[in-house]
Amino acid sequence: MEKQYLSIMKQSLEKKIGILDRIITKNEEQNALLKDPNMKWEDFDENANCKMQLIEEIDKLDEGFEDL
């Protein structure tokens, strides 16, 4: 039973790392958008919304991790 918990915790942390990597990419994209004088605010909003969804995924993983 303990091995199952550890396995689930490990999977959760690996998913979290993947999501954090995607957030870093979105941050870099957002930085590039802000430096672009021809930036479209729709692109910025789309990027920000995507980041928010990724953050919500991390929150869900954290809740599940705490429940274990």
Number of C-alpha atoms within 10 A of each C-alpha: 6 7 8 9 12 12 12 15 17 13 12 17 16 12 15 19 13 12 17 16 12 15 19 13 13 17 15 12 14 19 12 11 17 14 9 10 7 8 12 11 11 9 13 16 12 12 17 15 12 15 21 13 12 18 16 12 15 19 13 12 17 15 11 13 15 9 7 10
